[in-house]
Amino acid sequence: MSKIVIIGGGAAGFFAAITSAEANPVNEVIILEKSKKTLHKVKISGGGRCNVTHACFTPRELVEFYPRGKKELLGPFHQFMTGDTMEWFDNRNVPLKIEDDNRVFPESNSSQTIIDCLTHSAENAGVKVWLEQNVQSVISSNNTFEIKTNTQTITADKLLIAAGSNPKIWALAETLEHTIVPPVPSLFTFNIKDPRIKDLLGISVPNATVKVSNTRLEGSGPLLITHWGMSGPAILKMSAFGARILADKKYVFDIEINWLSKSTENVLNQLKSFQSELGKKQIALRSPFPVIPKRLWERLVLFCGVENTYRWIDLTKTQLDVISKELTKGVFKANGKSVFKDEFVTSGGVNLKEINFKRFESKLHKNLFFAGEVIDIDAVTGGFNFQNAWTGGFIAGNAMAEK
C-alpha cells in the first residue's frame, strides 16, 4: 500500500485524488488544503456556473488555445480529452450542456453541482480531505517525501503538487530544485480612458479585431466596453497570448481596433453605398452597421469631426476616408489592466522542461508530480484552464496509482 498526498484541494487535486483512489483502492489518498473550504475557484468560475470545459474535440485544435503548454499538452490530450471529461461527469449523473459559443456548463447552471460531484466522488473513493493544512516544507529522501504542515508531519510515498498559482507553493517547488518561470498576469482586461467610449458601459460588438501596435499580437471576437475600459473575448485572448510582452510594456501600449473585422477598403465602399442610399438622412442618427450600436456609432463619427446635424450627402471624400479608417484602424491607449472578474490566471510556474508529460511527473524527483496552474501552462477563457486541470489530474492520478 502507498500513501499518496496531494497538496491543493482544487480541480486538479480532486480529480487526481479520485482517479488514483479509484484506480487502486488499496492506496491511502490524502488531500491537504490550506483553507477551510475546498474547490473555491470552481465555485466562482463562469460567474458561479462553472465553465467545465470547451466543446473542442480534436487535440491538435484544442492546444491552439494555450499560449503556454501548447506542445506539451498535445500528448496528454490524446490520453484524456474534452469528451472524456464530459463522459466522466455524465457517468456521475451530472449532465452537461454545450452553449452557442461552445463553452460547456452543467445543465443545473450551478458550480455547486460540480463541487458536490467531486466531493462525493472523493468521499466514495475513500479520499481523505484535511482542511487548514498550511504546508510549510517538503523534504525529498529516497523517493519519499516528508511534508510538514502547521499541525503535523506526514510521510508520503508519492506526492502531487496541485495548489494552483500560489507563490508559496512555487517557493516550495524551488526547494525541491525545480525552476519557476516568474509569474505575470495572463487573463486581464485593458484600462482605457477615451472620450469615444466614456459612459458606454455594457455596449458590445460581436466580432472586433484588436491589435497591439508595434507587435504581432492580435485577437478577435466579441468586444465589451466596461466602466474601466475594454474587455470581452477579443481582449482576453490577446492578454493571454501577450502576457509577457504586455508585462514588459508595464501595461502601457496602443491598441488598434477594427470594429467590423473588415478591410478599410471594404468599409469605405460600404460607406459610399450608404451615402447614395441614405442621402439627406442625418449620419449620427442611426448606425448603418447593425453590429455597431447607435451610441458607439455616434461617438465614432463625432470623433471624426462629423457633427450631429450632418447628412450623408454632406460628407466629402476625405471625411468618408477618415470614418472608414476610424472604424477599422482606430487607435486607443491602454494604461493599466484589471483582473477579469474573480478569475485570476497567471502565466508562469514550474518550468515545462522539468516535467514528464506522459505522467505529469517531475524529471528531477521520482514520485513527485505536478498538475494544474502550478505548472507554466495557461489558456484563454472558455473552459480551457479547467480542461488542463482535468487532464493533468487524470494522468497524474493514474501514474500515482501504479505499484
Protein Blocks (a to p, Z undefined) as FASTA:
>chain_A
ZZdddehjafklmmmmmmmmmmmmmbccddddfblbehklmmmggnhnopabacdfbfkl
mmmmmmghjlmmmmmmmmocfklmmmmmmmnopacdddfkopacdfklpaklmmmmmmmm
mmmnopacdehiacfbdcdeehiacdddfkbccddfbdcdfebjafklmmmmmmnopacd
ddddfbdcdddddfklgoighiacfbdcdddehiabdceddddddfklpgdjklmmmmmm
mmmmmmmnnopacddddfkopafklmmmmmmmmmmmnmmacfklpcfblklcfklmmmmm
mmnopafklcfklpcfklmmmmmmmmmmcccddeddddehjbccdeedjdfklpcfklop
afkbghiacedjlbccdddeehjmmmmmmmmmmmmmmmmmpZZ
